[in-house]
Amino acid sequence: MLEKILKPEVKEMIEKKEWRELREWLSSLPAADIADLLVELENDEEMVIVFRLVPRESRADVFGLLDVEYQIKLIKEMSNKHIQDVISDLTPDDRTELFEELPGTITQRLLTLLPPEDRRESLRLLGYPENSVGRLMTPDYVAVHPDWTIAKALEHIRRTGKDAETINTVYVIDEESRLIDDLPLRRLILAPPEDKVESIMDRTYVAVSAYEDQEQAVKIVEKYDLVAIPVVDSKNVLIGIVTVDDILDVLEDEVTEDAHKGGAVLPLGMSYSAASVLTLYKKRIVWLSFLALSGFLTGNVLSTFQNTLSSTIYLAFFIPVLIGTGGNTSSQSATLVIRALALGDITMKKWLKVIKKEFLVGMPLGLSMGLVLFIWVYLWKKELVIALVVGISASFIVVWANIIGSILPIILTKIKLDPAVISQPLLSTFLDISGLLIYFSIATMIIK
Protein backbone atom coordinates (compact mmCIF):
# COMPACT_ATOMS: atom_id res chain seq x y z
CA MET A 1 0.00 0.00 0.00
CA LEU A 2 1.15 3.52 -0.85
CA GLU A 3 1.10 4.85 2.72
CA LYS A 4 3.42 2.06 3.91
CA ILE A 5 5.87 2.85 1.12
CA LEU A 6 5.80 6.57 1.91
CA LYS A 7 6.04 6.19 5.68
CA PRO A 8 9.89 5.86 5.86
CA GLU A 9 10.31 8.94 3.65
CA VAL A 10 8.03 10.99 5.90
CA LYS A 11 9.85 9.89 9.05
CA GLU A 12 13.17 10.81 7.48
CA MET A 13 11.93 14.30 6.54
CA ILE A 14 10.60 14.81 10.07
CA GLU A 15 13.92 13.75 11.62
CA LYS A 16 15.80 16.15 9.34
CA LYS A 17 13.20 18.89 9.95
CA GLU A 18 12.69 19.36 6.21
CA TRP A 19 9.37 21.12 6.75
CA ARG A 20 9.19 22.98 3.44
CA GLU A 21 9.94 19.84 1.42
CA LEU A 22 7.42 17.84 3.44
CA ARG A 23 4.71 20.49 2.93
CA GLU A 24 5.32 20.59 -0.83
CA TRP A 25 5.33 16.82 -1.01
CA LEU A 26 2.05 16.54 0.93
CA SER A 27 0.43 19.06 -1.42
CA SER A 28 0.90 16.59 -4.27
CA LEU A 29 -0.98 13.76 -2.52
CA PRO A 30 -4.74 13.09 -2.56
CA ALA A 31 -6.51 13.63 0.78
CA ALA A 32 -7.31 9.91 1.10
CA ASP A 33 -3.61 8.96 0.84
CA ILE A 34 -2.63 11.56 3.43
CA ALA A 35 -5.29 10.22 5.82
CA ASP A 36 -3.95 6.67 5.41
CA LEU A 37 -0.42 7.93 5.96
CA LEU A 38 -1.39 9.64 9.24
CA VAL A 39 -2.88 6.39 10.52
CA GLU A 40 0.34 4.54 9.68
CA LEU A 41 2.41 6.92 11.84
CA GLU A 42 2.42 5.22 15.26
CA ASN A 43 3.82 8.29 16.99
CA ASP A 44 1.05 10.79 17.82
CA GLU A 45 3.49 13.69 17.73
CA GLU A 46 4.54 12.79 14.19
CA MET A 47 0.90 12.53 13.16
CA VAL A 48 0.16 16.03 14.48
CA ILE A 49 3.26 17.48 12.78
CA VAL A 50 2.32 16.00 9.42
CA PHE A 51 -1.30 17.11 9.74
CA ARG A 52 -0.26 20.69 10.48
CA LEU A 53 1.83 20.70 7.31
CA VAL A 54 -1.08 19.58 5.13
CA PRO A 55 -2.17 22.47 2.86
CA ARG A 56 -5.10 24.44 4.27
CA GLU A 57 -7.36 23.60 1.32
CA SER A 58 -6.91 19.85 1.92
CA ARG A 59 -6.84 19.79 5.72
CA ALA A 60 -10.60 19.50 6.28
CA ASP A 61 -10.90 16.71 3.70
CA VAL A 62 -8.07 14.76 5.36
CA PHE A 63 -9.56 15.29 8.82
CA GLY A 64 -12.99 14.11 7.66
CA LEU A 65 -11.53 10.86 6.33
CA LEU A 66 -9.95 9.87 9.66
CA ASP A 67 -11.64 7.61 12.20
CA VAL A 68 -12.88 9.34 15.33
CA GLU A 69 -10.02 8.06 17.52
CA TYR A 70 -7.47 9.84 15.32
CA GLN A 71 -9.64 12.95 15.10
CA ILE A 72 -9.70 13.12 18.91
CA LYS A 73 -5.90 12.76 19.06
CA LEU A 74 -5.48 15.68 16.67
CA ILE A 75 -8.04 17.83 18.49
CA LYS A 76 -6.27 17.29 21.81
CA GLU A 77 -2.92 18.35 20.36
CA MET A 78 -4.01 21.29 18.21
CA SER A 79 -4.56 24.88 19.27
CA ASN A 80 -8.05 26.37 19.19
CA LYS A 81 -7.10 28.38 16.10
CA HIS A 82 -6.05 25.27 14.17
CA ILE A 83 -9.17 23.39 15.26
CA GLN A 84 -11.37 26.31 14.28
CA ASP A 85 -9.83 26.42 10.81
CA VAL A 86 -10.37 22.70 10.28
CA ILE A 87 -13.96 22.36 11.49
CA SER A 88 -15.01 25.60 9.79
CA ASP A 89 -13.82 24.17 6.47
CA LEU A 90 -15.73 20.90 6.95
CA THR A 91 -18.96 20.57 4.99
CA PRO A 92 -22.07 20.78 7.23
CA ASP A 93 -22.86 17.07 6.86
CA ASP A 94 -19.28 16.01 7.66
CA ARG A 95 -19.26 18.37 10.65
CA THR A 96 -22.50 16.83 11.93
CA GLU A 97 -21.06 13.33 11.55
CA LEU A 98 -17.99 14.39 13.52
CA PHE A 99 -20.05 15.90 16.36
CA GLU A 100 -22.19 12.74 16.53
CA GLU A 101 -19.18 10.54 17.18
CA LEU A 102 -17.16 12.76 19.51
CA PRO A 103 -17.63 12.75 23.30
CA GLY A 104 -20.06 15.43 24.47
CA THR A 105 -17.42 17.56 26.20
CA ILE A 106 -15.31 17.78 23.04
CA THR A 107 -18.36 18.55 20.90
CA GLN A 108 -19.28 21.43 23.21
CA ARG A 109 -15.76 22.81 22.92
CA LEU A 110 -15.82 22.63 19.12
CA LEU A 111 -19.24 24.25 18.86
CA THR A 112 -17.97 27.29 20.77
CA LEU A 113 -15.14 27.65 18.24
CA LEU A 114 -17.47 27.81 15.24
CA PRO A 115 -18.64 31.10 13.75
CA PRO A 116 -22.25 31.89 14.84
CA GLU A 117 -23.77 30.96 11.47
CA ASP A 118 -21.96 27.61 11.28
CA ARG A 119 -22.82 26.90 14.93
CA ARG A 120 -26.53 27.51 14.29
CA GLU A 121 -26.40 25.24 11.24
CA SER A 122 -24.66 22.46 13.18
CA LEU A 123 -27.12 22.67 16.07
CA ARG A 124 -30.02 22.56 13.59
CA LEU A 125 -28.72 19.39 11.95
CA LEU A 126 -27.92 17.80 15.32
CA GLY A 127 -31.51 18.55 16.33
CA TYR A 128 -32.81 15.88 13.96
CA PRO A 129 -33.28 12.35 15.37
CA GLU A 130 -30.30 10.03 15.43
CA ASN A 131 -29.98 7.97 12.21
CA SER A 132 -32.39 10.29 10.40
CA VAL A 133 -31.78 11.78 6.96
CA GLY A 134 -31.53 15.20 8.62
CA ARG A 135 -28.24 14.16 10.22
CA LEU A 136 -26.82 13.34 6.76
CA MET A 137 -27.97 16.31 4.71
CA THR A 138 -26.08 19.42 3.71
CA PRO A 139 -27.70 22.79 2.91
CA ASP A 140 -25.04 23.46 0.27
CA TYR A 141 -26.82 22.85 -3.04
CA VAL A 142 -27.61 24.82 -6.20
CA ALA A 143 -31.21 25.84 -6.88
CA VAL A 144 -32.72 27.78 -9.80
CA HIS A 145 -36.18 29.12 -10.66
CA PRO A 146 -38.38 27.88 -13.52
CA ASP A 147 -38.82 31.32 -15.10
CA TRP A 148 -35.07 31.87 -15.45
CA THR A 149 -33.42 31.48 -18.83
CA ILE A 150 -30.91 28.68 -19.29
CA ALA A 151 -28.17 31.31 -19.62
CA LYS A 152 -29.11 32.89 -16.28
CA ALA A 153 -29.27 29.48 -14.59
CA LEU A 154 -25.79 28.53 -15.86
CA GLU A 155 -24.38 31.86 -14.73
CA HIS A 156 -25.90 31.25 -11.28
CA ILE A 157 -24.29 27.79 -11.18
CA ARG A 158 -20.89 29.25 -12.09
CA ARG A 159 -21.24 31.88 -9.36
CA THR A 160 -22.49 29.68 -6.50
CA GLY A 161 -21.47 26.16 -7.52
CA LYS A 162 -18.00 26.28 -5.95
CA ASP A 163 -19.57 26.20 -2.47
CA ALA A 164 -22.09 23.47 -3.30
CA GLU A 165 -21.67 19.84 -2.30
CA THR A 166 -22.46 18.84 -5.90
CA ILE A 167 -23.58 20.55 -9.09
CA ASN A 168 -24.29 17.35 -11.01
CA THR A 169 -27.93 17.83 -10.08
CA VAL A 170 -29.55 21.28 -9.99
CA TYR A 171 -32.84 21.78 -8.14
CA VAL A 172 -35.77 23.88 -9.36
CA ILE A 173 -37.75 25.70 -6.67
CA ASP A 174 -40.63 28.18 -6.63
CA GLU A 175 -40.75 31.55 -4.90
CA GLU A 176 -41.43 29.85 -1.55
CA SER A 177 -38.48 27.45 -1.98
CA ARG A 178 -40.76 24.47 -2.59
CA LEU A 179 -39.19 21.77 -4.72
CA ILE A 180 -40.57 21.52 -8.26
CA ASP A 181 -38.02 19.43 -10.12
CA ASP A 182 -34.43 18.24 -10.25
CA LEU A 183 -32.37 18.65 -13.40
CA PRO A 184 -29.13 16.95 -14.41
CA LEU A 185 -26.47 19.50 -15.27
CA ARG A 186 -26.06 17.86 -18.67
CA ARG A 187 -29.61 18.79 -19.63
CA LEU A 188 -29.03 22.43 -18.71
CA ILE A 189 -25.74 22.67 -20.61
CA LEU A 190 -27.23 21.18 -23.78
CA ALA A 191 -30.35 23.39 -23.77
CA PRO A 192 -30.53 26.60 -25.89
CA PRO A 193 -29.37 29.57 -23.71
CA GLU A 194 -32.46 31.66 -24.47
CA ASP A 195 -34.95 28.94 -23.42
CA LYS A 196 -36.60 28.99 -20.01
CA VAL A 197 -35.67 26.45 -17.35
CA GLU A 198 -39.29 25.29 -17.26
CA SER A 199 -39.03 24.24 -20.92
CA ILE A 200 -36.67 21.38 -20.02
CA MET A 201 -38.48 20.31 -16.84
CA ASP A 202 -40.45 17.07 -16.56
CA ARG A 203 -41.61 17.78 -12.99
CA THR A 204 -40.76 14.25 -11.87
CA TYR A 205 -38.43 13.86 -8.92
CA VAL A 206 -37.85 11.77 -5.84
CA ALA A 207 -37.39 13.42 -2.43
CA VAL A 208 -37.16 12.29 1.17
CA SER A 209 -38.19 13.79 4.51
CA ALA A 210 -35.51 14.99 6.92
CA TYR A 211 -37.08 12.75 9.59
CA GLU A 212 -36.94 9.61 7.43
CA ASP A 213 -34.59 6.83 8.45
CA GLN A 214 -31.21 6.93 6.72
CA GLU A 215 -31.73 3.42 5.37
CA GLN A 216 -34.74 4.69 3.43
CA ALA A 217 -32.52 7.24 1.69
CA VAL A 218 -30.11 4.43 0.80
CA LYS A 219 -32.92 2.41 -0.77
CA ILE A 220 -34.13 5.39 -2.80
CA VAL A 221 -30.65 6.22 -4.11
CA GLU A 222 -30.12 2.56 -5.07
CA LYS A 223 -33.54 2.23 -6.72
CA TYR A 224 -33.37 5.40 -8.81
CA ASP A 225 -29.58 5.43 -9.34
CA LEU A 226 -29.17 8.96 -7.97
CA VAL A 227 -26.00 10.90 -7.19
CA ALA A 228 -27.90 13.06 -4.68
CA ILE A 229 -31.36 13.06 -3.15
CA PRO A 230 -33.25 16.23 -2.14
CA VAL A 231 -34.52 16.57 1.43
CA VAL A 232 -37.80 18.40 2.03
CA ASP A 233 -39.91 19.42 5.02
CA SER A 234 -43.63 18.82 5.57
CA LYS A 235 -44.48 21.64 3.13
CA ASN A 236 -42.16 20.28 0.43
CA VAL A 237 -39.69 23.11 1.00
CA LEU A 238 -36.18 22.09 -0.08
CA ILE A 239 -33.97 22.20 3.02
CA GLY A 240 -30.95 20.17 1.93
CA ILE A 241 -29.54 17.28 -0.07
CA VAL A 242 -27.85 13.98 0.72
CA THR A 243 -25.03 13.03 -1.64
CA VAL A 244 -23.88 9.59 -2.66
CA ASP A 245 -20.68 9.74 -0.55
CA ASP A 246 -22.81 9.96 2.60
CA ILE A 247 -25.00 7.13 1.30
CA LEU A 248 -21.89 4.97 0.92
CA ASP A 249 -20.95 5.74 4.54
CA VAL A 250 -24.40 4.58 5.67
CA LEU A 251 -24.04 1.40 3.61
CA GLU A 252 -20.65 0.69 5.18
CA ASP A 253 -22.12 1.19 8.65
CA GLU A 254 -24.99 -1.19 7.78
CA VAL A 255 -22.62 -3.89 6.57
CA THR A 256 -20.51 -3.54 9.73
CA GLU A 257 -23.60 -3.62 11.92
CA ASP A 258 -24.94 -6.73 10.17
CA ALA A 259 -21.58 -8.46 10.58
CA HIS A 260 -21.65 -7.75 14.33
CA LYS A 261 -25.23 -8.97 14.62
CA GLY A 262 -24.46 -12.14 12.70
CA GLY A 263 -21.78 -12.97 15.26
CA ALA A 264 -24.16 -12.48 18.20
CA VAL A 265 -22.48 -9.18 19.10
CA LEU A 266 -24.52 -6.05 19.77
CA PRO A 267 -23.56 -3.38 17.17
CA LEU A 268 -20.60 -1.31 18.36
CA GLY A 269 -21.67 1.95 16.73
CA MET A 270 -17.98 2.87 16.37
CA SER A 271 -14.77 1.46 14.94
CA TYR A 272 -13.17 -1.50 16.74
CA SER A 273 -10.03 0.57 17.37
CA ALA A 274 -12.06 3.32 19.03
CA ALA A 275 -14.04 0.93 21.24
CA SER A 276 -12.87 0.58 24.84
CA VAL A 277 -12.43 -2.76 26.60
CA LEU A 278 -15.55 -2.03 28.68
CA THR A 279 -17.59 -1.29 25.54
CA LEU A 280 -16.51 -4.55 23.89
CA TYR A 281 -17.35 -6.44 27.09
CA LYS A 282 -20.86 -4.95 27.27
CA LYS A 283 -21.56 -5.68 23.60
CA ARG A 284 -20.58 -9.34 23.89
CA ILE A 285 -21.58 -10.51 27.37
CA VAL A 286 -25.35 -10.42 26.77
CA TRP A 287 -25.53 -13.09 24.09
CA LEU A 288 -22.64 -15.11 25.53
CA SER A 289 -24.60 -15.41 28.79
CA PHE A 290 -27.77 -16.35 26.92
CA LEU A 291 -26.01 -19.03 24.87
CA ALA A 292 -24.25 -20.42 27.94
CA LEU A 293 -27.51 -20.72 29.89
CA SER A 294 -29.18 -22.37 26.92
CA GLY A 295 -26.57 -25.11 27.19
CA PHE A 296 -28.29 -26.28 30.38
CA LEU A 297 -31.46 -26.97 28.36
CA THR A 298 -29.44 -29.09 25.95
CA GLY A 299 -28.06 -30.98 28.94
CA ASN A 300 -31.60 -31.65 30.19
CA VAL A 301 -32.52 -33.20 26.83
CA LEU A 302 -29.49 -35.48 26.99
CA SER A 303 -30.34 -36.57 30.53
CA THR A 304 -33.93 -37.35 29.46
CA PHE A 305 -32.65 -39.83 26.87
CA GLN A 306 -29.81 -41.25 28.97
CA ASN A 307 -31.24 -44.77 28.76
CA THR A 308 -31.20 -44.65 24.96
CA LEU A 309 -27.68 -43.28 25.02
CA SER A 310 -26.38 -45.89 27.44
CA SER A 311 -27.86 -48.75 25.40
CA THR A 312 -26.18 -47.59 22.18
CA ILE A 313 -23.17 -45.44 22.94
CA TYR A 314 -22.49 -44.93 19.23
CA LEU A 315 -25.40 -42.48 19.15
CA ALA A 316 -23.33 -39.90 21.02
CA PHE A 317 -20.68 -39.89 18.29
CA PHE A 318 -23.06 -38.33 15.76
CA ILE A 319 -24.58 -35.57 17.90
CA PRO A 320 -22.08 -32.91 16.73
CA VAL A 321 -22.52 -33.63 13.02
CA LEU A 322 -26.33 -33.67 13.22
CA ILE A 323 -26.58 -30.51 15.31
CA GLY A 324 -23.98 -28.82 13.11
CA THR A 325 -25.84 -29.78 9.94
CA GLY A 326 -29.09 -28.41 11.35
CA GLY A 327 -27.40 -25.20 12.46
CA ASN A 328 -25.78 -24.65 9.07
CA THR A 329 -29.07 -25.26 7.28
CA SER A 330 -31.04 -22.84 9.45
CA SER A 331 -28.29 -20.25 9.13
CA GLN A 332 -28.48 -20.42 5.33
CA SER A 333 -32.26 -20.09 5.36
CA ALA A 334 -32.28 -17.28 7.93
CA THR A 335 -29.59 -15.32 6.08
CA LEU A 336 -31.56 -15.41 2.83
CA VAL A 337 -34.83 -14.38 4.48
CA ILE A 338 -33.29 -11.62 6.66
CA ARG A 339 -31.63 -10.08 3.62
CA ALA A 340 -34.81 -10.36 1.55
CA LEU A 341 -36.77 -8.63 4.34
CA ALA A 342 -34.17 -5.86 4.55
CA LEU A 343 -34.31 -5.25 0.78
CA GLY A 344 -38.10 -5.33 0.68
CA ASP A 345 -37.96 -8.39 -1.59
CA ILE A 346 -40.47 -10.13 0.68
CA THR A 347 -43.08 -8.67 3.01
CA MET A 348 -44.98 -9.96 6.03
CA LYS A 349 -47.93 -10.78 3.77
CA LYS A 350 -45.81 -13.34 1.93
CA TRP A 351 -44.85 -15.34 5.02
CA LEU A 352 -46.81 -18.44 3.93
CA LYS A 353 -45.13 -18.45 0.50
CA VAL A 354 -41.73 -18.18 2.17
CA ILE A 355 -42.38 -21.14 4.45
CA LYS A 356 -43.76 -23.19 1.55
CA LYS A 357 -40.71 -22.41 -0.59
CA GLU A 358 -38.27 -23.28 2.21
CA PHE A 359 -40.16 -26.51 2.90
CA LEU A 360 -39.87 -27.47 -0.78
CA VAL A 361 -36.16 -26.61 -0.71
CA GLY A 362 -35.69 -28.42 2.60
CA MET A 363 -37.13 -31.72 1.32
CA PRO A 364 -34.43 -32.47 -1.29
CA LEU A 365 -31.77 -31.00 1.00
CA GLY A 366 -32.91 -33.28 3.82
CA LEU A 367 -33.07 -36.38 1.63
CA SER A 368 -29.62 -35.63 0.19
CA MET A 369 -28.01 -35.06 3.59
CA GLY A 370 -29.79 -38.09 5.04
CA LEU A 371 -28.47 -40.31 2.25
CA VAL A 372 -24.93 -38.96 2.56
CA LEU A 373 -24.83 -39.52 6.34
CA PHE A 374 -26.49 -42.96 6.06
CA ILE A 375 -23.81 -44.15 3.63
CA TRP A 376 -21.00 -42.56 5.65
CA VAL A 377 -22.12 -44.09 8.99
CA TYR A 378 -22.73 -47.52 7.48
CA LEU A 379 -19.31 -47.62 5.79
CA TRP A 380 -17.65 -46.45 9.01
CA LYS A 381 -19.44 -48.50 11.68
CA LYS A 382 -21.00 -51.30 9.64
CA GLU A 383 -24.13 -50.86 11.81
CA LEU A 384 -27.26 -50.72 9.63
CA VAL A 385 -29.60 -49.68 12.46
CA ILE A 386 -27.35 -46.82 13.61
CA ALA A 387 -26.91 -45.69 9.99
CA LEU A 388 -30.70 -45.64 9.56
CA VAL A 389 -31.16 -43.60 12.76
CA VAL A 390 -28.56 -41.04 11.72
CA GLY A 391 -29.77 -40.83 8.10
CA ILE A 392 -33.46 -40.45 8.97
CA SER A 393 -32.67 -37.99 11.76
CA ALA A 394 -30.54 -35.89 9.41
CA SER A 395 -33.39 -35.71 6.89
CA PHE A 396 -35.93 -34.54 9.47
CA ILE A 397 -33.51 -32.13 11.15
CA VAL A 398 -32.57 -30.44 7.86
CA VAL A 399 -36.20 -29.96 6.80
CA TRP A 400 -37.12 -28.68 10.26
CA ALA A 401 -34.09 -26.37 10.43
CA ASN A 402 -34.87 -24.92 7.00
CA ILE A 403 -38.43 -24.08 8.04
CA ILE A 404 -37.41 -22.62 11.41
CA GLY A 405 -34.61 -20.61 9.81
CA SER A 406 -37.12 -18.97 7.47
CA ILE A 407 -40.02 -18.41 9.88
CA LEU A 408 -38.10 -17.04 12.89
CA PRO A 409 -36.92 -13.81 11.16
CA ILE A 410 -40.49 -13.19 9.97
CA ILE A 411 -41.88 -13.65 13.50
CA LEU A 412 -39.23 -11.35 14.98
CA THR A 413 -39.95 -8.70 12.34
CA LYS A 414 -43.67 -8.97 13.09
CA ILE A 415 -43.13 -8.26 16.80
CA LYS A 416 -40.80 -5.32 15.99
CA LEU A 417 -37.53 -7.04 16.95
CA ASP A 418 -34.43 -6.95 14.77
CA PRO A 419 -34.04 -10.43 13.23
CA ALA A 420 -30.39 -9.78 12.38
CA VAL A 421 -29.57 -9.40 16.09
CA ILE A 422 -31.70 -12.14 17.61
CA SER A 423 -32.08 -14.83 14.92
CA GLN A 424 -28.68 -16.53 15.16
CA PRO A 425 -28.56 -16.92 18.97
CA LEU A 426 -32.19 -18.10 19.08
CA LEU A 427 -31.68 -20.49 16.18
CA SER A 428 -28.59 -21.93 17.81
CA THR A 429 -30.42 -22.60 21.06
CA PHE A 430 -33.68 -23.82 19.56
CA LEU A 431 -32.06 -26.17 17.05
CA ASP A 432 -29.70 -27.67 19.62
CA ILE A 433 -32.72 -28.66 21.70
CA SER A 434 -35.15 -29.61 18.93
CA GLY A 435 -32.43 -31.40 16.94
CA LEU A 436 -31.59 -33.61 19.92
CA LEU A 437 -35.28 -34.31 20.52
CA ILE A 438 -35.71 -35.40 16.89
CA TYR A 439 -32.56 -37.54 16.96
CA PHE A 440 -33.29 -39.39 20.20
CA SER A 441 -36.99 -39.76 19.47
CA ILE A 442 -36.18 -41.50 16.18
CA ALA A 443 -33.49 -43.57 17.90
CA THR A 444 -35.94 -44.65 20.61
CA MET A 445 -38.51 -45.73 18.01
CA ILE A 446 -36.04 -47.68 15.85
CA ILE A 447 -33.78 -49.17 18.53
CA LYS A 448 -35.88 -51.32 20.82
Buried (B, 14 or more C-beta within 10 A) or exposed (E): EEBEEBBEEBBEBBEEEEEEEBBEBBEEBEBEBBBBBBBBBEEEEBBBBBBBBBBEEBBBBBBBBBBBBBBBBBBEBBEEEBBBBBBEBBBBBBBBBBBBBBEEEBBEBBBEBBEEEBBEBBEBBBEBEEBBBBBBBBBBBBBBBBEBBBEBBBEBBEEBBEEBBBBBBBBBBBEEBBBBBBBEBEBBEEBEEEEBBBEBBEEEBEBBBBEBBBBBBBBBBEEEEBBBBBBBBEEBBBBBBBBBBBBEBBBEBBEBBBEBBBEBBBBBBBEEEBBEEEBEEEBBEBBEEBBEEBEEEBEEBBEEBEEBBEEBEBBEEBBEBBBEBBBBBBBBBBBBBBBBBBEEEBEEEBBEEBBEBBBEBBBEBBBEBBEEBBEBBBEEBEBEBBBBBBBBBBBBBBBBBBBBBBBBBBBBBEEEBBBBBBBBBBBBBBBBBBBBBBBBBBBBEEBE
